Amino acid sequence: MPSFDIASKVDMQEVDNAVNQTIKEVSQRYDFKGTHNEIELANEAITILASDDYKLKAIVDILIGKLVRRQVSAKALDYGKVESASHNAVRQRIAIVQGVDKEKAKTIVKEIKASKLKVQAQIMDDQVRVSGKKLDDLQAVIQLLKGKDFDLDLQFINMRS
């Protein structure tokens, strides 16, 4: 029976490259000269330390630009709240979301069932498997889900016929 998986994966090597490019750009920009700024990638999270709110926002904007250029969706970022740090600096933690969480998976399955297409959808760990008798039905599900916004960067992988 034909099937495919709905997943939300992020290429961590591309994220690492984008972080390194951001660090390089921040070190070279004139408006950041003489200020203390740090960008660190660890445990699927990016921690940004900036001397003030303006510089934090500028660093996040640079980072998003670098990620998008490397085909990493901005939807894969989960922004933590801005915290105070020592010496009047600010810190923000940005988590990188991997996989489809249970609540979003339930929403996706509900959307597929509401479409009345002759397919079955089941939640498997951090992805959703969709199977059906006709390839056309599976392609209709893909088109349906591409038209909806689940606040995730969805990939349709492992198409089997």
C-alpha positions, 0 to 999 in steps of 0.5 A: 500500500502506498504511503509517505511520512510527514516530518519536520527535520532541520539540517543541523550542519546548515544551522551551524554554518549559519551561526558561524556566518552570523558570528563573522558578520557581527564581528565585522560590522561597524555598529557592533564594534566595542560591544560584547556579543556572543552567539553559541550553538549547543544542544539544538539551541542557539544562545545569543548574548548582546549588549542591549535589546537593539543589538539582540534584535539585529543579531537575530535578524542577521541569523534568520537571514543566514538560515533562510539563505541556507534553506532552514525555515524560520518556523523551526525556531522557538524563541525564548524570552529575553532575559537580563544578563550581567553588565546590562546585557540581554540574553535570548535562547532560541530552540531548534524544533525537530520533529512534529510534536503530539499536539501538532500531529493530532491537528494534522491527522484531524485535518486529513480526516476532515478532508474525506480522502480515502487515506489513513493517518497515524502518529509515529513518534515525531512524524505522521505516516499517511497511507492509502490505496491510490497515489493520487489520494496521497498527492491530494493530502500533500497539496492539502497540507501545503495549503495549510499553516501548521506553524511548522516546516513540513517535509513529505518524505519516504514516499513508497508506492 
